[in-house]
Amino acid sequence: MHIDLLILTAMHEEADAFTPHLQQVQEVESPLAAGSAATTVTARTGLLTTANGQQVRCAQVTTGIGTAPAATAATWAILTFAPRIVISAGSCGGLASDINVGDVVIGETYSYSLADATAAGYAHGQLPGAPAVFEGHASASAVADAVADTGAAVRCGLMLSGDAFVTADKAEPMRELHPSALSADMESTALAHTAERFGLPFLAMRGVSDLCSPRADEEFSIGLDAAAEASAAAVLTGADLLV
């Protein structure tokens, strides 16, 4: 099977934002589909209707939360669906001082927020043997401009990922180490890393669900649906430029 877009979300709530835009949907059984309902990997294929009415072949996979589940599910999905482009969608926490809930963050580069091999001469966020940052799709800036033209608030730049939900106590050290970082999530850099290993272009388009504040856990619950919708809308717009 060969598809145009592989869209990866961590949670089912994020995947649900794509449901109205998918036709000819077929569920695909995954060998990774084990565990609780919250962590089960699910996959489906179909035709995604873009913002301009174009229909593109798509697989949408819900990976589970965290770098390891995301990378594992992405590896299976890439081998199964042979996509042209890998996309990370869903929610993220806002790190930049001037970012707001509901904004869209599009990644130009990606780094691991918690990786620290500086004692061995590596940069903060860099894993040994990996680049200091992973590069996003070459059209990231053009996609950001197209999404902004729809009236959405968009930022394009560095996105961080790590296996920690980022509240205020974790956010300040991250801002000091990565002053240009726009957002934090728990999957995108691992997905960029996986795509890079397969030689595939990658782009994260995520909506901000919280501001990495002391109340981030509460904000996340309130902002998840809005973030998922903002992310899906960005993907539908960006798809017209990517395929």
PyMOL commands that set and color helices and strands:
alter all, ss='L'
color gray80, all
select helices_A, chain A and resi 12-16+19-21+67-81+118-120+140-149+168-177+188-197+216-242
alter helices_A, ss='H'
color red, helices_A
select strands_A, chain A and resi 3-9+22-28+42-49+55-62+83-94+104-112+134-135+154-161+181-185+202-210
alter strands_A, ss='S'
color yellow, strands_A
deselect
rebuild
show_as cartoon
